[in-house]
Amino acid sequence: MNDEAKQIPVLILDKEYVIACQPDEEQELLSSARLVDNKMREIRGSGKVIGSERIAVMTSLNMAHDLVRSESGSKGYKGPSRARLRALQKKIDTVLKDQDRQMRL
């Protein structure tokens, strides 16, 4: 984030979070927060998942599944999901290697 980043409060499951974002991304952040809030309320309302942390994890998994399904089709990951997953895998590998090195010391 550069110096123009704004601190935007968002409300998710009745809890306020302050998120830094660029001014031109504020509406996207607010829309994303509303979507997450709605999905979390939906899962909480089902009565099958209890606890904010578990609701958040289930919401994340459901939304990730929807994203992957919409971008992958039946032939596996492609498009933006594939690139994001590769980048994430590289970051995970780097962190795990660093942790492994530190544990050996």
VEXLO-568160 format. One line per 8 residues: number of its first residue (from 1); their letters; for each residue x, y, z of N, C-alpha, C, CB. Coordinates in nm, 4 decimals, always signed. Atoms other than C-alpha are relative to their C-alpha. Glycine has a CB too. Layout:
NUM	a	X Y Z X Y Z X Y Z X Y Z; ...
// end
This chain:
1	mndeakqi	+0.0833 -0.1176 +0.0000 +0.0000 +0.0000 +0.0000 +0.0881 +0.1243 +0.0000 -0.0950 -0.0004 +0.1207; -0.0787 -0.1234 -0.0012 +0.1255 +0.3454 -0.0710 -0.0611 +0.0992 +0.0975 +0.0082 +0.0617 -0.1414; +0.0442 -0.1023 -0.0951 +0.0690 +0.6704 +0.1173 -0.1466 +0.0375 -0.0146 +0.0837 +0.1228 -0.0158; +0.1396 -0.0364 +0.0221 -0.2781 +0.7111 -0.0326 -0.0987 -0.0960 +0.0655 -0.0275 +0.0066 -0.1472; +0.0897 +0.0996 -0.0581 -0.4190 +0.4067 +0.1483 -0.0884 +0.0638 +0.1067 +0.0803 -0.1169 +0.0599; +0.0974 -0.0472 -0.0976 -0.7300 +0.4768 +0.3501 -0.0319 -0.1138 +0.0969 -0.1293 +0.0515 -0.0702; +0.0452 +0.0974 -0.0994 -0.8453 +0.3005 +0.6664 -0.1527 -0.0027 -0.0063 +0.0517 +0.0362 +0.1457; +0.1440 +0.0122 +0.0193 -1.1965 +0.1735 +0.5979 -0.0573 -0.0996 +0.1009 -0.0326 -0.0442 -0.1452
9	pvlildke	+0.0638 +0.0943 -0.0931 -1.4133 +0.0223 +0.8730 -0.1067 -0.0824 -0.0729 -0.0633 +0.0759 +0.1202; +0.1036 +0.0873 +0.0547 -1.6232 -0.2771 +0.7695 -0.0572 -0.0815 +0.1154 +0.0568 -0.0933 -0.1135; +0.0687 +0.0753 -0.1040 -1.8736 -0.4706 +0.9768 -0.0318 -0.1393 -0.0526 -0.1293 +0.0729 +0.0458; +0.0246 +0.1386 +0.0381 -1.8766 -0.8494 +0.9545 -0.0435 -0.0756 +0.1247 +0.1271 -0.0655 -0.0649; +0.0608 +0.0692 -0.1143 -2.0981 -1.0533 +1.1866 +0.0039 +0.0867 +0.1257 +0.0718 -0.1333 +0.0262; +0.0118 -0.0952 -0.1101 -2.1469 -0.7472 +1.4066 +0.1330 +0.0370 +0.0643 -0.0905 -0.0557 +0.1042; -0.1311 -0.0385 -0.0503 -1.7725 -0.6996 +1.4541 +0.0650 +0.0919 -0.1022 +0.0891 -0.1250 +0.0282; -0.0628 -0.0959 +0.0909 -1.5845 -0.4024 +1.3109 +0.1464 -0.0357 -0.0240 -0.0111 +0.1424 +0.0562
17	yviacqpd	-0.1382 +0.0197 +0.0418 -1.2611 -0.4498 +1.1188 +0.0406 +0.1238 -0.0788 +0.0174 -0.1317 -0.0854; -0.0504 -0.1142 +0.0751 -1.0498 -0.1624 +0.9882 +0.1015 -0.0535 -0.1005 +0.0640 +0.1086 +0.0950; -0.0792 +0.0555 +0.1091 -0.8974 -0.2464 +0.6513 +0.0611 +0.1144 -0.0803 -0.0869 -0.0915 -0.0911; -0.0673 -0.0987 +0.0839 -0.6397 -0.0453 +0.4563 -0.0259 -0.0340 -0.1461 +0.1530 +0.0046 +0.0298; +0.0183 +0.0216 +0.1429 -0.7186 -0.0001 +0.0892 +0.0225 +0.1303 -0.0751 -0.1407 -0.0559 -0.0294; -0.0171 -0.1157 +0.0859 -0.6569 +0.2329 -0.1995 -0.1354 +0.0670 -0.0211 +0.0637 -0.0403 -0.1355; +0.1281 -0.0701 +0.0170 -0.9223 +0.5029 -0.2541 -0.0839 -0.0550 -0.1157 +0.0253 +0.1476 -0.0225; +0.0761 +0.0505 +0.1143 -1.0190 +0.3577 -0.5928 -0.0501 -0.1428 +0.0201 +0.0850 +0.0063 -0.1242
25	eeqellss	+0.0444 +0.1363 -0.0296 -1.0775 +0.0152 -0.4321 -0.1009 -0.0049 +0.1145 +0.1195 -0.0871 +0.0337; +0.0876 -0.0043 -0.1168 -1.3056 +0.1293 -0.1500 -0.1344 -0.0675 -0.0251 -0.0224 +0.1432 +0.0421; +0.1305 +0.0600 +0.0277 -1.6327 +0.0291 -0.3158 +0.0096 -0.1515 -0.0144 -0.0599 +0.0602 -0.1266; -0.0194 +0.1444 +0.0115 -1.4932 -0.3139 -0.4009 +0.0180 -0.0633 +0.1376 +0.1213 -0.0312 -0.0889; -0.0177 +0.0497 -0.1365 -1.3838 -0.3588 -0.0394 -0.1334 -0.0074 +0.0718 +0.0972 +0.0892 +0.0783; +0.1300 -0.0019 -0.0673 -1.7269 -0.2594 +0.0899 -0.0921 -0.1084 -0.0554 -0.0658 +0.1379 -0.0148; +0.0816 +0.1059 +0.0602 -1.8986 -0.4937 -0.1563 +0.0474 -0.1375 +0.0456 +0.0044 +0.0092 -0.1534; -0.0560 +0.1277 -0.0458 -1.6636 -0.7760 -0.0586 -0.0390 -0.0264 +0.1447 +0.1537 -0.0006 -0.0145
33	arlvdnkm	+0.0354 +0.0153 -0.1411 -1.7295 -0.7159 +0.3105 -0.1477 -0.0364 +0.0148 +0.0311 +0.1293 +0.0778; +0.1431 +0.0334 -0.0044 -2.1070 -0.7234 +0.2503 -0.0224 -0.1454 -0.0416 -0.0811 +0.0948 -0.0918; +0.0136 +0.1381 +0.0462 -2.0722 -1.0498 +0.0583 +0.0441 -0.0978 +0.1083 +0.0817 -0.0223 -0.1281; -0.0499 +0.0868 -0.1070 -1.8633 -1.2093 +0.3353 -0.0976 -0.0001 +0.1172 +0.1405 +0.0456 +0.0468; +0.0954 -0.0108 -0.1110 -2.1028 -1.0818 +0.6022 -0.1263 -0.0808 -0.0300 -0.0363 +0.1484 +0.0264; +0.1215 +0.0739 +0.0370 -2.4039 -1.2219 +0.4140 +0.0225 -0.1502 +0.0031 -0.0475 +0.0420 -0.1387; -0.0295 +0.1441 +0.0023 -2.2387 -1.5614 +0.3605 +0.0181 -0.0534 +0.1418 +0.1269 -0.0282 -0.0841; -0.0203 +0.0442 -0.1384 -2.1312 -1.5823 +0.7255 -0.1327 -0.0066 +0.0746 +0.0972 +0.0943 +0.0733
41	reirgsgk	+0.1320 +0.0013 -0.0644 -2.4821 -1.4931 +0.8416 -0.0831 -0.1192 -0.0482 -0.0750 +0.1319 -0.0283; +0.0716 +0.1146 +0.0560 -2.6228 -1.7576 +0.6095 +0.0454 -0.1304 +0.0666 +0.0218 -0.0075 -0.1526; -0.0535 +0.1216 -0.0625 -2.3931 -2.0251 +0.7536 -0.0375 -0.0041 +0.1474 +0.1537 -0.0073 -0.0164; +0.0390 -0.0035 -0.1418 -2.4585 -1.9117 +1.1109 -0.1483 -0.0321 +0.0150 +0.0311 +0.1386 +0.0621; +0.1448 +0.0223 -0.0050 -2.8317 -1.9148 +1.0398 -0.0412 -0.1438 -0.0239 -0.0672 +0.0864 -0.1001; +0.0333 +0.1404 +0.0253 -2.8188 -2.2755 +0.9242 -0.0004 -0.0801 +0.1294 +0.0990 -0.0616 -0.0995; -0.0054 +0.0684 -0.1281 -2.7424 -2.3733 +1.2840 +0.0936 -0.1195 +0.0023 -0.1358 -0.0441 +0.0380; -0.0878 +0.1167 +0.0071 -2.4946 -2.6378 +1.1676 +0.1425 +0.0311 +0.0439 +0.0012 -0.0547 -0.1405
49	vigseria	-0.1362 -0.0394 -0.0360 -2.1792 -2.4389 +1.2473 -0.0083 +0.1025 +0.1120 +0.0776 +0.0576 -0.1234; +0.0027 -0.0885 -0.1164 -2.1153 -2.2720 +1.5817 +0.1395 +0.0582 +0.0216 -0.0487 -0.0761 +0.1272; -0.1267 -0.0674 -0.0273 -1.8453 -2.0194 +1.6643 +0.0446 +0.0825 -0.1191 +0.1077 -0.1012 +0.0366; -0.0387 -0.0925 +0.1067 -1.7223 -1.7206 +1.4656 +0.1151 -0.0525 -0.0841 +0.0377 +0.1335 +0.0588; -0.1154 +0.0500 +0.0749 -1.3929 -1.8829 +1.3720 -0.0407 -0.1109 -0.0957 +0.1082 -0.0505 +0.0957; +0.0451 +0.1102 +0.0863 -1.5588 -2.1963 +1.2362 -0.0888 +0.0530 -0.1129 -0.0766 -0.1062 +0.0830; +0.0847 -0.0607 +0.1033 -1.8160 -1.9862 +1.0517 +0.0876 +0.0668 -0.1054 -0.0983 +0.1032 +0.0623; -0.0904 -0.0666 +0.0939 -1.5338 -1.7828 +0.8957 +0.0716 -0.1008 -0.0893 +0.1025 +0.0845 +0.0759
57	vmtslnma	-0.0688 +0.1024 +0.0792 -1.3482 -2.0963 +0.7850 -0.0960 -0.0628 -0.1008 +0.0597 -0.1088 +0.0919; +0.0970 +0.0601 +0.0918 -1.6604 -2.2531 +0.6353 -0.0375 +0.0980 -0.1111 -0.1262 -0.0443 +0.0764; +0.0306 -0.1015 +0.1003 -1.7431 -1.9265 +0.4596 +0.1130 +0.0100 -0.1014 -0.0243 +0.1364 +0.0666; -0.1159 -0.0083 +0.0895 -1.3910 -1.9057 +0.3175 +0.0051 -0.1198 -0.0937 +0.1302 +0.0090 +0.0809; -0.0028 +0.1207 +0.0829 -1.4028 -2.2630 +0.1957 -0.1116 +0.0012 -0.1046 -0.0122 -0.1248 +0.0880; +0.1113 -0.0047 +0.0948 -1.7449 -2.2177 +0.0372 +0.0256 +0.1007 -0.1122 -0.1295 +0.0352 +0.0729; -0.0256 -0.1027 +0.1008 -1.6422 -1.8965 -0.1390 +0.1152 -0.0414 -0.0913 +0.0312 +0.1347 +0.0671; -0.1121 +0.0471 +0.0815 -1.3110 -2.0469 -0.2563 -0.0477 -0.1093 -0.0955 +0.1153 -0.0528 +0.0899
65	hdlvrses	+0.0542 +0.1063 +0.0840 -1.4971 -2.3515 -0.3851 -0.0806 +0.0588 -0.1155 -0.0876 -0.0951 +0.0833; +0.0783 -0.0654 +0.1051 -1.7387 -2.1295 -0.5766 +0.0914 +0.0644 -0.1041 -0.0936 +0.1057 +0.0609; -0.0940 -0.0655 +0.0909 -1.4476 -1.9338 -0.7271 +0.0708 -0.1022 -0.0879 +0.1029 +0.0819 +0.0788; -0.0715 +0.1029 +0.0749 -1.2535 -2.2430 -0.8276 -0.0931 -0.0673 -0.0996 +0.0606 -0.1043 +0.0954; +0.0962 +0.0650 +0.0893 -1.5623 -2.4070 -0.9738 -0.0339 +0.0905 -0.1189 -0.1285 -0.0369 +0.0772; +0.0359 -0.0910 +0.1088 -1.6474 -2.0963 -1.1760 +0.1140 +0.0197 -0.0989 -0.0420 +0.1341 +0.0563; -0.1146 -0.0229 +0.0881 -1.2948 -2.0699 -1.3175 +0.0631 -0.1273 -0.0535 +0.1035 +0.0785 +0.0723; -0.0723 +0.1209 +0.0374 -1.1952 -2.4331 -1.3534 -0.0708 -0.0880 -0.1015 +0.0271 -0.0793 +0.1205
73	gskgykgp	+0.0684 +0.0953 +0.0856 -1.4635 -2.6221 -1.5386 +0.0342 -0.1407 +0.0439 +0.0372 +0.0216 -0.1475; -0.0274 +0.1383 -0.0377 -1.4139 -2.9982 -1.5440 +0.1430 -0.0427 -0.0302 -0.0955 -0.0918 -0.0706; -0.1353 +0.0393 +0.0394 -1.0531 -2.9928 -1.6700 +0.1057 +0.0533 +0.0944 +0.0290 +0.0475 -0.1397; -0.0995 -0.0467 -0.0957 -0.8824 -2.8611 -1.3566 +0.0094 +0.1514 +0.0021 +0.1352 -0.0592 -0.0321; -0.0171 -0.1428 -0.0170 -0.7611 -2.5183 -1.2607 +0.0546 +0.0639 -0.1265 +0.0918 +0.0286 +0.1171; -0.0543 -0.0773 +0.1112 -0.7044 -2.2596 -1.5307 -0.0293 +0.1464 +0.0247 -0.0594 -0.0464 -0.1360; +0.0238 -0.1423 -0.0104 -0.7067 -1.8868 -1.5783 +0.0575 +0.0585 +0.1270 -0.1464 +0.0280 -0.0070; -0.0511 -0.0706 -0.1186 -0.6638 -1.6553 -1.2803 +0.0173 -0.0905 +0.1218 -0.0930 +0.1133 +0.0357
81	srarlral	-0.0127 +0.0883 -0.1163 -0.7205 -1.9330 -1.0242 +0.1314 -0.0758 -0.0041 -0.1172 -0.0985 +0.0063; -0.1239 +0.0764 +0.0134 -0.4277 -2.1336 -1.1566 +0.1200 +0.0862 +0.0376 +0.0154 -0.0535 -0.1436; -0.1124 -0.0894 -0.0296 -0.1904 -1.8358 -1.1406 +0.0038 +0.0339 +0.1484 -0.0097 +0.1290 -0.0836; +0.0050 -0.0324 -0.1431 -0.3074 -1.7437 -0.7900 +0.0421 -0.1186 +0.0849 -0.1406 +0.0449 +0.0400; -0.0374 +0.1192 -0.0752 -0.2726 -2.0993 -0.6681 +0.1496 -0.0280 -0.0102 -0.0790 -0.1204 -0.0496; -0.1448 +0.0184 +0.0153 +0.0802 -2.1253 -0.8105 +0.0764 +0.0991 +0.0869 +0.0414 +0.0162 -0.1475; -0.0678 -0.1019 -0.0812 +0.1821 -1.7977 -0.6445 -0.0127 -0.0332 +0.1484 -0.0583 +0.1405 -0.0285; +0.0217 +0.0373 -0.1390 +0.0302 -1.9111 -0.3161 +0.0852 -0.1204 +0.0372 -0.1478 -0.0299 +0.0251
89	qkkidtvl	-0.0816 +0.1175 -0.0260 +0.2057 -2.2469 -0.3411 +0.1466 +0.0383 +0.0177 -0.0150 -0.1014 -0.1133; -0.1390 -0.0461 -0.0131 +0.5415 -2.0699 -0.3929 +0.0229 +0.0666 +0.1351 +0.0354 +0.0978 -0.1134; -0.0132 -0.0668 -0.1299 +0.4816 -1.8542 -0.0851 +0.0008 -0.1018 +0.1134 -0.1143 +0.1012 +0.0205; +0.0066 +0.1036 -0.1034 +0.3873 -2.1561 +0.1231 +0.1301 -0.0781 +0.0047 -0.1183 -0.0953 -0.0254; -0.1264 +0.0736 +0.0055 +0.6944 -2.3462 +0.0051 +0.1137 +0.0804 +0.0619 +0.0342 -0.0360 -0.1446; -0.1055 -0.0855 -0.0551 +0.9204 -2.0513 +0.0925 -0.0089 +0.0074 +0.1517 -0.0085 +0.1408 -0.0595; +0.0183 -0.0085 -0.1447 +0.7728 -2.0155 +0.4413 +0.0377 -0.1321 +0.0665 -0.1455 +0.0374 +0.0341; -0.0321 +0.1303 -0.0581 +0.8003 -2.3889 +0.5070 +0.1504 -0.0270 -0.0021 -0.0738 -0.1106 -0.0751
97	kdqdrqmr	-0.1448 +0.0172 +0.0075 +1.1629 -2.3959 +0.3905 +0.0696 +0.0849 +0.1051 +0.0516 +0.0359 -0.1397; -0.0589 -0.0888 -0.1009 +1.2453 -2.0966 +0.6121 -0.0216 -0.0562 +0.1405 -0.0605 +0.1419 -0.0105; +0.0280 +0.0582 -0.1318 +1.0764 -2.2607 +0.9111 +0.0863 -0.1224 +0.0241 -0.1483 -0.0371 +0.0125; -0.0812 +0.1200 -0.0127 +1.2607 -2.5853 +0.8456 +0.1454 +0.0384 +0.0307 -0.0081 -0.0853 -0.1293; -0.1365 -0.0470 -0.0259 +1.5952 -2.3996 +0.8337 +0.0144 +0.0515 +0.1425 +0.0384 +0.1100 -0.0995; -0.0070 -0.0568 -0.1335 +1.5191 -2.2162 +1.1574 -0.0090 -0.1098 +0.1057 -0.1116 +0.1029 +0.0202; +0.0135 +0.1079 -0.0978 +1.4189 -2.5364 +1.3358 +0.1287 -0.0813 +0.0096 -0.1175 -0.0915 -0.0371; -0.1274 +0.0737 -0.0014 +1.7501 -2.6979 +1.2388 +0.1076 +0.0755 +0.0777 +0.0481 -0.0259 -0.1435
105	l	-0.0988 -0.0793 -0.0730 +1.9429 -2.4117 +1.4000 -0.0176 -0.0215 +0.1452 -0.0106 +0.1479 -0.0329
// end
